[in-house]
Amino acid sequence: MKGHTIKEWILATRPWSFPASTMPVFVTIMFLWSKGIEVNWCLGIMALVNIVLVHAAGNVWSDYHDYKKGVDAEDTYGVRILTDKQFTPKEVLALSVTLQVLAVLMGLLMVWLTGITLLWFGLAGITLSLLYPPLKYAALGDLVIMACYSVLPMLGTTFICSGEIIPKVLWLAVPVGSITVAILHVNNARDIETDTRAGIRTFPILAGRSESILIYVFEIIMPYFWFLVMTLLHIVSPWTLLTIISLPIALKNCKQMLSCKTEGIKAIATLDEATAKLQLAFSLTLAIGLIIEALT
């Protein structure tokens, strides 16, 4: 893997998308702390690093398969490292394998430090990550992302940091995971025409463009109502309502998505990145709320 700068290698992994995976883990750690559960902070940091490795590996693994299958072409939006000849397919594949190996090695270390239970979470995550390209082509990508970057890492992080699986974290996995899925959804909604041409079937293709627009709006707005209802039911702390601070970003994203009805897909060319920024803002305000809960 020669001829490229470190910055180019890092950018090839799409670091702008990392809030989709790191924020669920970070929120989980803050959730445990807010509940008075003793947190192993060193293992928590390891979990954050590991999910970045898994996510980065999955990104370039998907890019490689999209390029080989003809999904990514010169006229498609998004990833350009292969279509613009910045990297060769062999380089991208080698990068993915390297990152996967590093993720597996770190995962095995965490299994050794915590217990065999974590192994099953790791195996499920790695398997889904490797199978993501064909599953995405069969309209199952949204479910895979929800599992890989929300449910599995959040449950796994409770075990890593506390030594036990705590299902109550799933009350947070639903809203946080919804925004993560929205990142993929808007990407695929933008690429409906080129994906159809390539012969694959993503969820937005099956749903249709108009319906996909509404689905995105639901995925973005639902988390705010979720915490309102969960607070009224006394399931989560009222401090989770601090997420409302990020609502203006969500509304701006929804407006941008709705504008593609009249302005075309160019209006949402970079909405996936904007949605990742929303995930960062939403999750950080949620984490702040959990921190306040822990201190009061």
WOURCOR-V66240 format. One record per residue. N is the residue number from 0. RES is the residue in one letter. PHI is phi in radians with two decimals (* if undefined). PSI is psi as a letter, one per 20 degrees, with the letter a starting at -180 (NA if undefined). NEAR is the number of other C-alpha atoms within 12 Angstrom. Layout:
BEGIN
n->{N N}
res->{RES RES}
phi->{PHI PHI}
psi->{PSI PSI}
near->{NEAR NEAR}
END
This chain:
BEGIN
n->{0 1 2 3 4 5 6 7 8 9 10 11 12 13 14 15 16 17 18 19 20 21 22 23 24 25 26 27 28 29 30 31 32 33 34 35 36 37 38 39 40 41 42 43 44 45 46 47 48 49 50 51 52 53 54 55 56 57 58 59 60 61 62 63 64 65 66 67 68 69 70 71 72 73 74 75 76 77 78 79 80 81 82 83 84 85 86 87 88 89 90 91 92 93 94 95 96 97 98 99 100 101 102 103 104 105 106 107 108 109 110 111 112 113 114 115 116 117 118 119 120 121 122 123 124 125 126 127 128 129 130 131 132 133 134 135 136 137 138 139 140 141 142 143 144 145 146 147 148 149 150 151 152 153 154 155 156 157 158 159 160 161 162 163 164 165 166 167 168 169 170 171 172 173 174 175 176 177 178 179 180 181 182 183 184 185 186 187 188 189 190 191 192 193 194 195 196 197 198 199 200 201 202 203 204 205 206 207 208 209 210 211 212 213 214 215 216 217 218 219 220 221 222 223 224 225 226 227 228 229 230 231 232 233 234 235 236 237 238 239 240 241 242 243 244 245 246 247 248 249 250 251 252 253 254 255 256 257 258 259 260 261 262 263 264 265 266 267 268 269 270 271 272 273 274 275 276 277 278 279 280 281 282 283 284 285 286 287 288 289 290 291 292 293 294 295}
res->{M K G H T I K E W I L A T R P W S F P A S T M P V F V T I M F L W S K G I E V N W C L G I M A L V N I V L V H A A G N V W S D Y H D Y K K G V D A E D T Y G V R I L T D K Q F T P K E V L A L S V T L Q V L A V L M G L L M V W L T G I T L L W F G L A G I T L S L L Y P P L K Y A A L G D L V I M A C Y S V L P M L G T T F I C S G E I I P K V L W L A V P V G S I T V A I L H V N N A R D I E T D T R A G I R T F P I L A G R S E S I L I Y V F E I I M P Y F W F L V M T L L H I V S P W T L L T I I S L P I A L K N C K Q M L S C K T E G I K A I A T L D E A T A K L Q L A F S L T L A I G L I I E A L T}
phi->{* -2.01 1.55 -2.23 -1.40 -1.04 -1.05 -1.14 -1.12 -1.13 -1.11 -1.12 -1.50 1.08 -1.07 -1.05 -1.53 -1.08 -0.98 -1.05 -1.87 -1.31 -1.14 -1.02 -1.18 -1.08 -1.07 -1.08 -1.07 -1.17 -1.07 -1.05 -1.12 -1.14 -1.59 1.32 -1.48 -1.16 -1.85 -1.50 -1.16 -1.12 -1.19 -1.11 -1.13 -1.07 -1.10 -1.12 -1.11 -1.14 -1.18 -1.14 -1.07 -1.10 -1.14 -1.06 -1.08 -1.14 -1.06 -1.29 -1.10 -1.17 -1.06 -1.06 -1.23 -1.10 -1.20 -1.13 -1.52 1.50 -1.23 -1.60 -2.29 -1.14 -1.77 -1.63 -1.46 1.52 -1.11 -2.16 -1.11 -1.70 -1.18 -1.61 1.11 -1.20 -2.30 -1.56 -0.98 -1.12 -1.16 -1.16 -1.11 -1.10 -1.11 -1.09 -1.09 -1.04 -1.16 -1.10 -1.09 -1.07 -1.13 -1.14 -1.09 -1.17 -1.10 -1.13 -1.10 -1.19 -1.07 -1.10 -1.43 -2.00 2.62 -1.13 -0.96 -1.11 -1.02 -1.20 -1.13 -1.11 -1.10 -1.12 -1.14 -1.13 -1.08 -1.13 -1.11 -1.21 -1.54 -0.98 -0.95 -1.14 -1.21 -1.12 -1.18 -1.87 1.18 -1.91 -1.05 -1.09 -1.14 -1.10 -1.12 -1.05 -1.28 -1.25 -2.03 -2.41 -1.08 -1.11 -1.15 -1.26 -1.14 -1.09 -1.17 -1.07 -1.26 -1.04 -1.53 -2.13 1.54 -2.56 -1.48 -2.08 -1.05 -1.03 -1.14 -1.16 -1.08 -1.57 -1.13 -1.12 -1.20 -1.14 -1.15 -1.08 -1.22 -1.07 -1.11 -1.09 -1.08 -1.18 -1.05 -1.21 -1.07 -1.27 -1.14 -1.11 -1.73 -0.95 -1.14 -1.24 -1.20 -1.10 -1.06 -1.36 1.50 -1.83 -2.24 -1.53 -1.04 -1.07 -1.13 -1.19 -1.34 1.71 -1.14 -1.07 -1.17 -1.13 -1.09 -1.17 -1.10 -1.07 -1.02 -1.09 -1.09 -1.50 -1.53 -0.90 -0.97 -1.24 -1.19 -1.01 -1.20 -1.11 -1.15 -1.12 -1.22 -1.10 -1.52 1.07 -1.58 -2.17 -1.24 -1.02 -1.14 -1.15 -1.23 -1.07 -1.04 -1.04 -1.05 -1.51 -1.01 -0.98 -1.16 -1.09 -1.14 -1.11 -1.13 -1.10 -1.06 -1.14 -1.14 -1.13 -1.20 -1.22 -1.10 -1.85 -1.75 1.49 -1.22 -1.05 -1.17 -2.05 -0.99 -2.07 -1.22 -1.11 -1.17 -1.13 -1.23 -1.12 -1.17 -1.10 -1.01 -1.09 -1.15 -1.07 -1.24 -1.18 -1.18 -1.11 -1.09 -1.08 -1.06 -1.19 -1.13 -1.08 -1.03 -1.18 -1.62 -1.98}
psi->{m r j q r h g h g g h h i m h h i h h h h h g h g g h g g h g g g h j j p p p n h g h g g h h g g g h g g g g g g h g h g g g g h h g h i j g o a h j q r c p j h g h j k h q q h h g g g h g g g g h g g g g g g h g h g h g h h g r h h h h h g g g g g g g h g h i g g h h h i k k j h g h g g g g h j f g g h g g h h h g g h i j q p n h i i h h h h g g g h g h g h h g g g h g h h h k g g h h g h i j r n r g h g h h q g g h h g h g g g g h h h g h g h g h g g h g h j k h r q h i i i i i h h i h h g g h g g g g g g h i i h h i a i h h k h k h g h h h h h g g g g g h g h g h g g h g g h h i NA}
near->{18 14 12 17 13 12 12 20 27 25 24 35 34 31 27 30 40 37 39 48 48 41 43 50 47 46 45 50 46 40 44 38 30 28 25 17 21 21 25 25 22 18 30 35 23 30 43 37 28 38 42 38 37 43 40 41 39 45 41 44 38 38 37 37 28 35 31 21 21 23 37 33 27 17 17 30 30 34 36 27 32 30 25 18 16 20 30 25 26 22 26 40 30 21 34 34 26 23 31 32 21 23 32 28 20 28 39 25 22 34 28 16 22 28 23 21 25 34 26 20 32 38 24 23 37 34 21 31 37 30 23 36 33 24 24 32 31 23 28 28 35 37 28 35 38 36 35 41 51 41 38 42 49 46 40 48 54 42 39 44 39 31 26 24 26 27 20 20 37 31 32 43 41 30 38 54 44 43 49 48 42 49 44 42 47 48 42 45 46 39 38 35 27 28 33 26 19 22 19 30 29 39 36 36 33 21 20 22 28 23 21 32 35 27 30 43 32 28 37 43 35 29 38 35 21 29 32 24 20 23 20 16 13 14 19 27 31 23 30 43 31 28 37 29 22 28 25 18 25 35 25 22 38 33 24 29 43 29 22 25 21 14 14 21 28 21 23 35 27 28 38 40 30 33 44 39 30 42 45 33 29 42 45 30 29 42 35 28 30 33 27 22 24 22 14 13}
END
